[in-house]
Amino acid sequence: MDMMLEEELIDLMTFCPQNPDSADIPKKHARITEIGHELYADGVVSRWESNSN
């Protein structure tokens, strides 16, 4: 599940700079925030931090 969220997050973060005039940007930003909350709640963010050291 986390991998799917991470892939979606990458897709969204790629879409936004490539399509700055898109009407979907506010929805995409909201989804990015949702995914961040989900990943943080699942402990994925802390695992990323642990692996970067």
C-alpha positions as a LaTeX table, in Angstrom:
\begin{tabular}{lrrr}
\hline
Residue & $x$ (\AA) & $y$ (\AA) & $z$ (\AA) \\
\hline
Met1 & 0.00 & 0.00 & 0.00 \\
Asp2 & 2.76 & 2.44 & 0.91 \\
Met3 & 4.47 & 1.86 & $-2.42$ \\
Met4 & 1.27 & 2.72 & $-4.28$ \\
Leu5 & 0.92 & 5.95 & $-2.29$ \\
Glu6 & 4.56 & 6.80 & $-2.91$ \\
Glu7 & 4.13 & 6.24 & $-6.65$ \\
Glu8 & 0.99 & 8.38 & $-6.70$ \\
Leu9 & 2.84 & 11.08 & $-4.78$ \\
Ile10 & 5.67 & 11.08 & $-7.32$ \\
Asp11 & 3.17 & 11.28 & $-10.18$ \\
Leu12 & 1.38 & 14.21 & $-8.56$ \\
Met13 & 4.61 & 16.04 & $-7.75$ \\
Thr14 & 5.72 & 15.57 & $-11.35$ \\
Phe15 & 2.39 & 16.69 & $-12.81$ \\
Cys16 & 2.22 & 20.00 & $-10.93$ \\
Pro17 & 5.44 & 21.62 & $-12.24$ \\
Gln18 & 4.87 & 20.22 & $-15.72$ \\
Asn19 & 1.32 & 21.62 & $-15.90$ \\
Pro20 & 1.35 & 24.82 & $-13.84$ \\
Asp21 & $-1.72$ & 26.29 & $-15.59$ \\
Ser22 & $-3.90$ & 23.20 & $-15.12$ \\
Ala23 & $-7.25$ & 23.67 & $-13.42$ \\
Asp24 & $-6.54$ & 20.42 & $-11.53$ \\
Ile25 & $-3.65$ & 21.86 & $-9.51$ \\
Pro26 & $-5.70$ & 22.62 & $-6.35$ \\
Lys27 & $-7.09$ & 19.06 & $-6.33$ \\
Lys28 & $-3.62$ & 17.63 & $-6.90$ \\
His29 & $-2.15$ & 19.71 & $-4.06$ \\
Ala30 & $-4.93$ & 18.53 & $-1.75$ \\
Arg31 & $-4.19$ & 14.91 & $-2.68$ \\
Ile32 & $-0.46$ & 15.45 & $-2.08$ \\
Thr33 & $-1.32$ & 16.66 & 1.43 \\
Glu34 & $-3.61$ & 13.66 & 2.04 \\
Ile35 & $-0.92$ & 11.23 & 0.93 \\
Gly36 & 1.63 & 12.96 & 3.15 \\
His37 & $-0.66$ & 12.55 & 6.14 \\
Glu38 & $-1.28$ & 8.89 & 5.31 \\
Leu39 & 2.42 & 8.12 & 4.88 \\
Tyr40 & 3.29 & 9.94 & 8.08 \\
Ala41 & 0.56 & 8.10 & 10.01 \\
Asp42 & 1.86 & 4.76 & 8.69 \\
Gly43 & 5.40 & 5.59 & 9.81 \\
Val44 & 6.83 & 5.69 & 6.30 \\
Val45 & 8.25 & 9.18 & 6.77 \\
Ser46 & 10.19 & 8.12 & 9.85 \\
Arg47 & 11.55 & 5.12 & 7.92 \\
Trp48 & 12.73 & 7.45 & 5.15 \\
Glu49 & 14.47 & 9.63 & 7.71 \\
Ser50 & 16.10 & 6.62 & 9.36 \\
Asn51 & 17.39 & 5.32 & 6.03 \\
Ser52 & 18.86 & 8.67 & 4.97 \\
Asn53 & 21.32 & 8.78 & 7.88 \\
\hline
\end{tabular}
